[in-house]
Amino acid sequence: MKKIFFKNTAWAICCASLISLSHAAFGDMKNSTTSSEAQTTPAGYWQTIDDVTNLPRSIVKICQLNDKKLYGRIIQVNYRQNEGPQDICNLCGHNDPRYNQLNLGMIILEGLEATPYPTIWDDGKVLDPVNGKVYDAKITLAPDGKSMTLRGYIGISLLGRSQTWTRIDSAELEKQLGKPLKKNLDGYYRTTQGKYVAEDYTSCDAMQTEFNQMTASTAANSAKKALS
């Protein structure tokens, strides 16, 4: 799990392989979203925009995990000055399993549930590693499925802010990121386009594994607190 780049926006922060490298190194493509599914659910790859520069800021991969809820993971960041792939969430709460973890590859969208409205997913959470705070989250998908609005708020949806994300298909993703070249000791990769990408960034299985680890860590922290 991995800095966040969406300064000034609590939810803006909130994902392919070379022949010479093993298939396992970059995740299981069987979980990639199909083109038809991509237009009817938020599952897939999304481009976020920097609120300060209005330029592309990051790419987030969204998957539906085993609990049928939606989760989003940071798979690539266009870093600002003094930022880099080794940035960590040092302001996250000490009981948050993402505390001091790498922002690159981190799950920052959690538990978004389908509603009676086919374009709305609600009752989720979004983390802003810049300040370590967790906010309520809601997603509204555009009718054509090519963009969505992520709203972050505290308590009441009317009291919050929104940001629009744009969908990226698999061809555009490879065009932007290139192919992974070299694995860093921390698990992320440098690509042929000079980008840094999260390990297994195409894989929903990898996101499920990370979510399971987060859940186990949260349970352990709760048990420890109860005994203290």
C-alpha positions as CSV (number, residue, x, y, z in Angstrom):
1,M,0.0,0.0,0.0
2,K,1.2,3.4,-1.0
3,K,1.5,9.1,-1.1
4,I,-1.3,10.9,-2.1
5,F,-1.1,13.5,-4.6
6,F,-4.6,15.0,-4.4
7,K,-3.7,17.9,-2.2
8,N,-6.6,20.3,-1.7
9,T,-9.1,17.6,-2.5
10,A,-10.0,14.9,0.0
11,W,-11.4,12.5,-2.4
12,A,-9.6,13.3,-5.6
13,I,-7.0,10.9,-4.4
14,C,-9.3,9.5,-4.1
15,C,-4.2,0.3,-12.6
16,A,0.8,-5.5,-19.5
17,S,3.7,-7.2,-19.1
18,L,7.0,-7.9,-21.1
19,I,7.6,-11.3,-22.7
20,S,10.7,-11.7,-20.6
21,L,8.8,-11.3,-17.3
22,S,6.4,-13.8,-15.8
23,H,2.6,-13.5,-16.2
24,A,2.3,-13.7,-12.4
25,A,4.4,-10.6,-11.9
26,F,1.8,-8.3,-13.3
27,G,-1.5,-9.8,-12.2
28,D,-4.3,-11.8,-13.6
29,M,-5.9,-10.2,-16.7
30,K,-8.9,-12.5,-16.4
31,N,-10.4,-10.0,-14.0
32,S,-10.1,-7.0,-16.4
33,T,-13.4,-5.3,-17.1
34,T,-15.1,-6.1,-20.4
35,S,-16.1,-3.2,-22.7
36,S,-19.8,-3.9,-22.1
37,E,-19.5,-4.0,-18.4
38,A,-17.3,-0.9,-18.4
39,Q,-20.1,1.2,-19.7
40,T,-22.6,0.1,-17.0
41,T,-20.5,-0.1,-13.8
42,P,-17.6,2.0,-12.4
43,A,-15.4,-1.0,-12.6
44,G,-12.3,-0.2,-14.7
45,Y,-9.6,2.4,-15.0
46,W,-10.1,6.1,-14.3
47,Q,-8.1,9.2,-14.9
48,T,-8.2,11.8,-12.2
49,I,-7.5,15.5,-12.7
50,D,-5.2,17.8,-10.6
51,D,-7.4,20.5,-9.0
52,V,-4.4,22.9,-9.0
53,T,-3.0,22.4,-12.5
54,N,-6.0,20.9,-14.3
55,L,-3.7,18.2,-15.7
56,P,-3.9,14.4,-15.3
57,R,-3.0,13.6,-11.8
58,S,-3.4,9.8,-11.3
59,I,-5.0,6.6,-12.5
60,V,-7.2,4.6,-10.1
61,K,-8.4,1.1,-10.8
62,I,-11.9,0.2,-9.5
63,C,-12.9,-3.4,-8.9
64,Q,-16.0,-5.2,-7.5
65,L,-14.6,-7.5,-4.8
66,N,-16.0,-10.7,-3.2
67,D,-18.4,-8.7,-1.0
68,K,-20.0,-7.3,-4.2
69,K,-18.9,-3.8,-3.2
70,L,-16.6,-1.4,-5.2
71,Y,-13.0,-0.6,-4.2
72,G,-10.5,1.7,-5.8
73,R,-6.7,1.4,-5.8
74,I,-4.1,4.0,-6.9
75,I,-2.1,2.4,-9.7
76,Q,-0.2,5.4,-11.1
77,V,0.6,9.0,-10.1
78,N,1.9,12.0,-12.1
79,Y,4.1,13.3,-9.3
80,R,4.6,16.9,-8.4
81,Q,7.9,18.3,-7.3
82,N,9.3,16.6,-4.1
83,E,6.9,13.7,-4.6
84,G,7.7,10.2,-5.6
85,P,6.7,6.5,-5.6
86,Q,8.2,6.0,-2.1
87,D,5.8,8.5,-0.5
88,I,3.8,7.0,2.4
89,C,0.6,7.7,4.3
90,N,2.4,9.0,7.4
91,L,-0.7,11.0,8.5
92,C,-3.1,8.1,8.4
93,G,-4.5,7.1,11.8
94,H,-2.2,4.8,13.7
95,N,-4.9,2.2,13.8
96,D,-5.6,2.5,10.1
97,P,-3.8,-0.5,8.3
98,R,-2.6,2.0,5.7
99,Y,-0.6,4.0,8.2
100,N,3.0,4.4,6.9
101,Q,2.2,2.3,3.8
102,L,3.1,3.3,0.3
103,N,0.5,5.4,-1.4
104,L,1.2,3.9,-4.8
105,G,-0.9,0.7,-4.9
106,M,-3.0,1.7,-1.9
107,I,-6.8,1.1,-1.7
108,I,-8.3,4.5,-1.1
109,L,-11.9,3.8,-2.1
110,E,-13.8,1.3,0.0
111,G,-17.2,-0.4,0.3
112,L,-19.3,1.4,-2.3
113,E,-22.6,-0.3,-2.6
114,A,-25.1,-0.5,-5.4
115,T,-28.4,1.5,-4.9
116,P,-31.9,1.2,-6.4
117,Y,-30.6,3.8,-8.9
118,P,-28.5,2.0,-11.6
119,T,-25.9,4.8,-11.9
120,I,-25.3,5.4,-8.2
121,W,-23.1,3.6,-5.7
122,D,-23.1,4.9,-2.1
123,D,-22.2,4.3,1.5
124,G,-18.5,4.0,0.8
125,K,-15.4,5.6,2.2
126,V,-12.5,7.5,0.7
127,L,-9.1,8.2,2.2
128,D,-7.0,11.3,1.8
129,P,-3.5,10.3,2.7
130,V,-2.4,14.0,2.6
131,N,-4.3,14.6,5.9
132,G,-5.0,11.0,6.9
133,K,-8.7,11.6,7.1
134,V,-11.4,9.2,5.9
135,Y,-14.6,10.6,4.3
136,D,-17.9,9.2,3.2
137,A,-18.0,8.6,-0.5
138,K,-20.6,8.3,-3.3
139,I,-20.2,7.6,-7.0
140,T,-22.5,8.7,-9.8
141,L,-21.8,7.2,-13.2
142,A,-22.6,9.2,-16.4
143,P,-25.3,7.7,-18.7
144,D,-22.7,6.8,-21.3
145,G,-20.4,5.3,-18.7
146,K,-17.4,7.4,-19.8
147,S,-17.2,9.6,-16.8
148,M,-18.3,9.6,-13.2
149,T,-18.6,12.0,-10.3
150,L,-17.0,11.1,-7.0
151,R,-18.4,13.0,-4.0
152,G,-16.6,13.1,-0.7
153,Y,-18.4,14.4,2.4
154,I,-18.8,14.1,6.1
155,G,-22.2,13.0,7.3
156,I,-24.5,14.6,4.7
157,S,-23.8,14.4,1.0
158,L,-25.0,18.0,0.5
159,L,-22.0,19.1,2.6
160,G,-19.0,18.0,0.5
161,R,-17.2,18.4,-2.8
162,S,-17.2,16.5,-6.1
163,Q,-14.7,15.7,-8.8
164,T,-15.2,14.2,-12.2
165,W,-13.1,11.2,-13.3
166,T,-12.7,10.0,-16.9
167,R,-12.7,6.3,-18.0
168,I,-9.6,4.9,-19.6
169,D,-9.8,1.8,-21.8
170,S,-7.1,-0.9,-21.9
171,A,-5.5,0.5,-25.1
172,E,-5.3,4.0,-23.7
173,L,-3.9,2.7,-20.4
174,E,-1.0,0.9,-22.2
175,K,-0.4,4.0,-24.3
176,Q,-0.1,6.2,-21.3
177,L,1.9,3.8,-19.1
178,G,3.9,1.6,-21.5
179,K,5.0,-1.8,-20.2
180,P,6.7,-2.7,-16.9
181,L,10.4,-2.9,-17.1
182,K,12.1,-3.2,-13.7
183,K,10.7,-4.1,-10.3
184,N,11.7,-1.9,-7.3
185,L,12.4,-3.5,-3.9
186,D,9.2,-1.9,-2.6
187,G,7.1,-3.8,-5.2
188,Y,6.3,-1.1,-7.8
189,Y,7.6,-1.0,-11.4
190,R,9.2,1.5,-13.7
191,T,7.8,1.4,-17.2
192,T,8.9,2.0,-20.8
193,Q,7.2,5.4,-20.6
194,G,9.2,6.3,-17.5
195,K,6.2,6.0,-15.2
196,Y,5.9,4.2,-11.9
197,V,3.1,1.7,-11.6
198,A,1.8,-0.4,-8.7
199,E,2.6,-4.1,-8.6
200,D,-0.1,-6.2,-10.2
201,Y,-1.9,-3.1,-11.3
202,T,-4.2,-4.9,-13.7
203,S,-5.4,-7.4,-11.2
204,C,-8.6,-7.4,-9.2
205,D,-7.2,-10.5,-7.3
206,A,-4.3,-8.3,-6.1
207,M,-6.8,-5.7,-4.8
208,Q,-8.8,-8.5,-3.1
209,T,-5.6,-9.7,-1.4
210,E,-4.7,-6.3,-0.2
211,F,-8.2,-5.7,1.1
212,N,-8.1,-9.0,3.0
213,Q,-4.8,-7.9,4.6
214,M,-6.4,-4.5,5.6
215,T,-9.3,-6.3,7.1
216,A,-7.1,-8.7,9.1
217,S,-4.9,-5.8,10.3
218,T,-8.0,-3.8,11.4
219,A,-9.3,-6.8,13.4
220,A,-5.9,-7.4,15.0
221,N,-5.8,-3.7,16.1
222,S,-9.3,-3.8,17.5
223,A,-8.5,-6.9,19.5
224,K,-5.3,-5.4,20.8
225,K,-7.1,-2.2,21.8
226,A,-9.8,-4.3,23.6
227,L,-7.2,-6.0,25.7
228,S,-5.3,-2.9,26.6
